[in-house]
């Protein structure tokens, strides 16, 4: 096993303090580019090096990619590790719990997860049966509202309906949920929704998992929604050995019902919490940090911190206002051509856009000017038609009641 002293090497003073802090409520406010994943994985490894059994540690993050990276880093830090902690996403954690204890809620362990296409198909079926026209309410609109209610841990009977349209959504929610259960399905929101319900209705089951995971680590805490926040509070409620890492300045998932106030309220939830700020930035120039700071200072409810760059000041930020997407594309072409005249390779230029639909005007401009380009990304593997068809066959074999 690695010595604890080695884990504290090559860390700045704030990072070292965060890694070394004893078990208990700890909030690590990690500014952009401040090495938060490094600190989180070093702290997990430090706990294990301090004779805390790996199977008593739970680390939760938001993406499979980040979870895999964290696992890899912890393994690299530990010499001859025979086991590592559970490191996974909120949904993979909930799936693991429900596969073990879903029958306590009357749900079979063999349930199948319905993706967004499946959910929309079920809603379309129900809406057709109830003669609800797409002009009145689209399936995607209904699904988004149902998703929001589940993320807020409200069942159909707990919805606050202000008008007739919301009453229709409540009815759809009720029938949609029952259809899922009848066909042995759960959607992604159900994983968290039913796990929280399981813990609330069956304290003995909750106590089992509290004993199993006595130390909880949560990444990107600013992006948790009510269901995720409640799940974490339930698991950490007894032992209170909880480390959360995040930055309210980087809260980006409000459209997924995330509530950045969860990180702001951590000290209210745990008045004795230790708070450590990581303010040394290893990624950006000071010019970029100053520009970002000037924007975030307009927000009243936020943590106070000042990021300090380890890199030189860098080039100034340039902002250009343009009238439409065609003018924007032409401007970008002009900038790229000017860079090429100065000897800059096209492969050193990157254009970032917010949504996939915005690529069309850029692609047309690149083709018009004969500039070669490469689009990064595309249709996700499991959303490809041929893959979905194959999975559909396997699902019917596994569960003949699954009519989706």
For each residue, the residues with C-beta under 8 A, 3 or more apart:
1: 48 49 78 79 80 81
2: 6 7 45 49 77 78 79
3: 6 7 49
4: 7 8 46 49 50
5: 8 9
6: 2 3 9
7: 2 3 4 19 42 45 46 49 77
8: 4 5 11 16 19 20 42 46
9: 5 6
10:
11: 8 15 16 19 38 39 42
12: 15 16 280
13: 16 17
14: 17 18 276 277 278 279 280
15: 11 12 18 19 35 38 39 42 278
16: 8 11 12 13 19 20
17: 13 14 20 21 276
18: 14 15 21 26 28 39 43 276 278
19: 7 8 11 15 16 39 42 43 46
20: 8 16 17 46
21: 17 18 24 26 43 243 274 276
22:
23: 47 52 215 241
24: 21 240 241 272 273 274
25: 240 242 266 269 270 272 273 274
26: 18 21 242 243 244 273 274 275 276
27: 244 263 266 267 273 274 275 276
28: 18 36 39 40 243 244 245 246 276 277 278
29: 246 247 263 275 276 277 278 303 305
30: 34 35 36 39 245 246 247 278
31: 34 247 249 277 278 279 281 305 307
32: 247 249 250 281 283 284 292 307
33: 281 282 283 284 307
34: 30 31 278 279 280 281 282 307
35: 15 30 38 39 278 280 282
36: 28 30 39 40 219 245 246 247 278
37: 40 41 66 69 70 73 219
38: 11 15 35 41 42 73
39: 11 15 18 19 28 30 35 36 42 43 245 278
40: 28 36 37 43 44 59 70 217 219 243 245
41: 37 38 44 45 70 73 74 77
42: 7 8 11 15 19 38 39 45 46 77
43: 18 19 21 39 40 46 47 217 243
44: 40 41 47 48 57 59 70 74 85 217
45: 2 7 41 42 48 49 74 77 78
46: 4 7 8 19 20 42 43 49 50
47: 23 43 44 50 52 57 215
48: 1 44 45 51 52 53 54 57 74 78 81 85
49: 1 2 3 4 7 45 46 78
50: 4 46 47
51: 48
52: 23 47 48 56 57 214 215
53: 48 56 57
54: 48 57 81 83 84 85
55: 83 85 86 212
56: 52 53 85 212 213 214 215
57: 44 47 48 52 53 54 85 86 213 214 215 217
58: 85 86 93 213 215 216 217 235
59: 40 44 67 70 85 86 87 88 216 217 218 219
60: 88 89 90 93 216 217 218 219 232
61: 66 67 70 87 88 89 218 219 220
62: 66 89 90 219 220 223
63: 66 67 89
64: 67 68 88 89 92
65: 68 69
66: 37 61 62 63 69 70 219
67: 59 61 63 64 70 71 87 88 89 92
68: 64 65 71 72
69: 37 65 66 72 73
70: 37 40 41 44 59 61 66 67 73 74 87 219
71: 67 68 74 75 84 87
72: 68 69 75 76
73: 37 38 41 69 70 76 77
74: 41 44 45 48 70 71 77 78 81 84 85 87
75: 71 72 78 81 84
76: 72 73
77: 2 7 41 42 45 73 74
78: 1 2 45 48 49 74 75 81 84
79: 1 2
80: 1
81: 1 48 54 74 75 78 84
82:
83: 54 55
84: 54 71 74 75 78 81 87
85: 44 48 54 55 56 57 58 59 74
86: 55 57 58 59 93 96 213
87: 59 61 67 70 71 74 84
88: 59 60 61 64 67 92 93 96
89: 60 61 62 63 64 67 92 93
90: 60 62 93 94 192 228 231
91: 94 95 188 191 192
92: 64 67 88 89 95 96
93: 58 60 86 88 89 90 96 97 195 231
94: 90 91 97 98 191 192 194 195 231
95: 91 92 98 99 113 191
96: 86 88 92 93 99 100
97: 93 94 100 101 195 198 209
98: 94 95 101 102 107 109 111 186 191 194 195 198
99: 95 96 102 109
100: 96 97 109
101: 97 98 104 198 202 205
102: 98 99 105 107 108 109 111 194 198
103: 106 107 108 109
104: 101 198 201 202 205
105: 102 194 197 198 201
106: 103
107: 98 102 103 111 181 186 194
108: 102 103 111 184
109: 98 99 100 102 103
110: 184 398 399
111: 98 102 107 108 184 185 186
112: 184 185 186 395 398 399 402
113: 95 185 186 187 188 191
114: 118 119 122 180 185 186 187 404
115: 118 119 187 188 382 383
116: 119 120 143
117: 120 121 383 388
118: 114 115 121 122 185 187 404
119: 114 115 116 122 123 143 176 187
120: 116 117 123 124 139 140 143
121: 117 118 124 125 404
122: 114 118 119 125 126 176 179 180 404
123: 119 120 126 127 139 142 143 172 176
124: 120 121 127 128 139
125: 121 122 128 129 179
126: 122 123 129 130 172 175 176 179
127: 123 124 130 132 134 137 139 142 172
128: 124 125 131 132
129: 125 126
130: 126 127 171 172
131: 128
132: 127 128 136 137 168 172
133: 136 137
134: 127 137 138 139
135:
136: 132 133 165 168
137: 127 132 133 134 141 142 165 168 169
138: 134 141 142
139: 120 123 124 127 134 142 143
140: 120 143 144
141: 137 138 144 145
142: 123 127 137 138 139 145 146 169 172 173
143: 116 119 120 123 139 140 146 147
144: 140 141 147 148
145: 141 142 148 149 166 169 173
146: 142 143 149 150 169 172 173 176 189
147: 143 144 150 151 189 257
148: 144 145 151 152 257
149: 145 146 152 154 155 156 158 159 173
150: 146 147 153 154 189 190 192 193 227
151: 147 148 189 192 193 225 226 227 256 257
152: 148 149 225 226 227 257
153: 150 193 196 226 227 230
154: 149 150 158 159
155: 149 158 159 173 177
156: 149 159 170 171 173 174 177
157: 174
158: 149 154 155
159: 149 154 155 156 166 169 170 173
160:
161: 166 167 169 170
162: 166
163: 166 167
164: 167 168
165: 136 137 168 169
166: 145 159 161 162 163 169 170
167: 161 163 164 170 171
168: 132 136 137 164 165 171 172
169: 137 142 145 146 159 161 165 166 172 173
170: 156 159 161 166 167 173 174
171: 130 156 167 168 174 175
172: 123 126 127 130 132 142 146 168 169 175 176
173: 142 145 146 149 155 156 159 169 170 176 177
174: 156 157 170 171 177 178
175: 126 171 172 178 179
176: 119 122 123 126 146 172 173 179 180
177: 155 156 173 174 180 181
178: 174 175 181 182
179: 122 125 126 175 176 182 183 185
180: 114 122 176 177 183 185 186 187 190
181: 107 177 178 184 185
182: 178 179 401
183: 179 180 399 401 402 403 404
184: 108 110 111 112 181 399 401 402
185: 111 112 113 114 118 179 180 181 402 404
186: 98 107 111 112 113 114 180 190 191 194
187: 113 114 115 118 119 180 190 191
188: 91 113 115 191
189: 146 147 150 151 192 193 227
190: 150 180 186 187 193 194
191: 91 94 95 98 113 186 187 188 194 195
192: 90 91 94 150 151 189 195 196 227 228 231
193: 150 151 153 189 190 196 197 227
194: 94 98 102 105 107 186 190 191 197 198
195: 93 94 97 98 191 192 198 199 231
196: 153 192 193 199 200 227 230 231 234
197: 105 193 194 200 201
198: 97 98 101 102 104 105 194 195 201 202 205 206
199: 195 196 202 203 205 206 209 231 234 235
200: 196 197 206 234
201: 104 105 197 198
202: 101 104 198 199 205 206
203: 199 206 207
204: 207 208
205: 101 104 198 199 202 208 209
206: 198 199 200 202 203 209 210 234 235
207: 203 204 210 211 238
208: 204 205 211 212
209: 97 199 205 206 212 213 235
210: 206 207 213 214 235 237 238 239
211: 207 208 214
212: 55 56 208 209
213: 56 57 58 86 209 210 216 235
214: 52 56 57 210 211 239 241
215: 23 47 52 56 57 58 239 241 242 243
216: 58 59 60 213 232 235 236 241 242 243
217: 40 43 44 57 58 59 60 242 243 244 245
218: 59 60 61 221 224 232 242 243 244 245 246
219: 36 37 40 59 60 61 62 66 70 245 246
220: 61 62 223 224 245 246
221: 218 224 244 245 246 262 263 266
222: 246 247 248 250 251 258 260 262 263
223: 62 220 246 251 252 253 256 258 260
224: 218 220 221 228 229 232 258 259 262
225: 151 152 228 229 253 256 257 258 259
226: 151 152 153 229 230 257 259
227: 150 151 152 153 189 192 193 196 230 231
228: 90 192 224 225 231 232
229: 224 225 226 232 233 259 262
230: 153 196 226 227 233 234
231: 90 93 94 192 195 196 199 227 228 234 235
232: 60 216 218 224 228 229 235 236 242 244
233: 229 230 236 237 269
234: 196 199 200 206 230 231 237
235: 58 199 206 209 210 213 216 231 232
236: 216 232 233 239 240 241 242
237: 210 233 234 240
238: 207 210
239: 210 214 215 236
240: 24 25 236 237 270
241: 23 24 214 215 216 236
242: 25 26 215 216 217 218 232 236 270
243: 21 26 28 40 43 215 216 217 218
244: 26 27 28 217 218 221 232 263 266
245: 28 30 36 39 40 217 218 219 220 221
246: 28 29 30 36 218 219 220 221 222 223 250 263
247: 29 30 31 32 36 222 250 251 263 303
248: 222 251 260 263 264 302 303
249: 31 32 292 296 302 303
250: 32 222 246 247
251: 222 223 247 248 254 258 260 263
252: 223
253: 223 225 256 257 258
254: 251 257 258 259 260
255:
256: 151 223 225 253
257: 147 148 151 152 225 226 253 254
258: 222 223 224 225 251 253 254
259: 224 225 226 229 254 262
260: 222 223 248 251 254 263 264
261: 264 265 301
262: 221 222 224 229 259 265 266
263: 27 29 221 222 244 246 247 248 251 260 266 303
264: 248 260 261 301 302 303
265: 261 262 268 269
266: 25 27 221 244 262 263 269 270 273
267: 27 270 271 273 275
268: 265 271
269: 25 233 265 266 273
270: 25 240 242 266 267 273
271: 267 268
272: 24 25
273: 24 25 26 27 266 267 269 270
274: 21 24 25 26 27
275: 26 27 29 267
276: 14 17 18 21 26 27 28 29
277: 14 28 29 31 303 305
278: 14 15 18 28 29 30 31 34 35 36 39
279: 14 31 34 305 306 307 308
280: 12 14 34 35 307 308 310
281: 31 32 33 34 284 289 307 308 309 310
282: 33 34 35 310 311
283: 32 33
284: 32 33 281 288 289 309 311 314
285: 288 289 309 311 312 313 314 315
286: 289 290 308 309 311 312 313 314
287: 290 291 313 314 315 316 317
288: 284 285 291 292 309 314 317
289: 281 284 285 286 292 293 307 308 309
290: 286 287 293 294
291: 287 288 294 295 317
292: 32 249 288 289 295 296 307
293: 289 290 296 297 306 307
294: 290 291 297
295: 291 292 298
296: 249 292 293 299 302
297: 293 294
298: 295
299: 296 302
300:
301: 261 264
302: 248 249 264 296 299
303: 29 247 248 249 263 264 277
304:
305: 29 31 277 279
306: 279 293
307: 31 32 33 34 279 280 281 289 292 293
308: 279 280 281 286 289
309: 281 284 285 286 288 289 312 313
310: 280 281 282
311: 282 284 285 286 314
312: 285 286 309
313: 285 286 287 309
314: 284 285 286 287 288 311
315: 285 287
316: 287
317: 287 288 291
318:
319:
320: 331
321:
322: 327 328 331
323: 327
324: 327 328
325: 328 329 358 361
326: 329 330 361 365
327: 322 323 324 330 331
328: 322 324 325 331 332 361
329: 325 326 332 333 361 362 364 365
330: 326 327 333 334 365
331: 320 322 327 328 334 335
332: 328 329 335 336 351 362 365
333: 329 330 336 337 365 366 369 371
334: 330 331 337 338
335: 331 332 338 339
336: 332 333 339 340 346 349 371
337: 333 334 340 341 369 371
338: 334 335 341 342
339: 335 336 342 344 349
340: 336 337 343 344 345 346
341: 337 338
342: 338 339
343: 340
344: 339 340 348 349
345: 340 348 349
346: 336 340 349 371 372
347:
348: 344 345
349: 336 339 344 345 346
350:
351: 332 362
352:
353: 358 359 362
354: 358
355: 358
356: 359 377
357: 360
358: 325 353 354 355 361 362
359: 353 356 362 363 375
360: 357 363 364
361: 325 326 328 329 358 364 365
362: 329 332 351 353 358 359 365 366 373
363: 359 360 366 367 373 375
364: 329 360 361 367 368
365: 326 329 330 332 333 361 362 368 369
366: 333 362 363 369 371 372 373
367: 363 364 370
368: 364 365
369: 333 337 365 366
370: 367
371: 333 336 337 346 366
372: 346 366
373: 362 363 366
374:
375: 359 363 378
376:
377: 356
378: 375
379: 383 384
380: 383 384
381: 384 387
382: 115 387 388 391
383: 115 117 379 380 387 388
384: 379 380 381 387 388
385: 388 389
386: 389 390
387: 381 382 383 384 390 391
388: 117 382 383 384 385 391 392
389: 385 386 392 393
390: 386 387 393 394
391: 382 387 388 394 395
392: 388 389 395 396
393: 389 390 396 397
394: 390 391 397 398
395: 112 391 392 398 399 402 404
396: 392 393 399 400 402
397: 393 394
398: 110 112 394 395 402
399: 110 112 183 184 395 396 402
400: 396
401: 182 183 184
402: 112 183 184 185 395 396 398 399
403: 183
404: 114 118 121 122 183 185 395
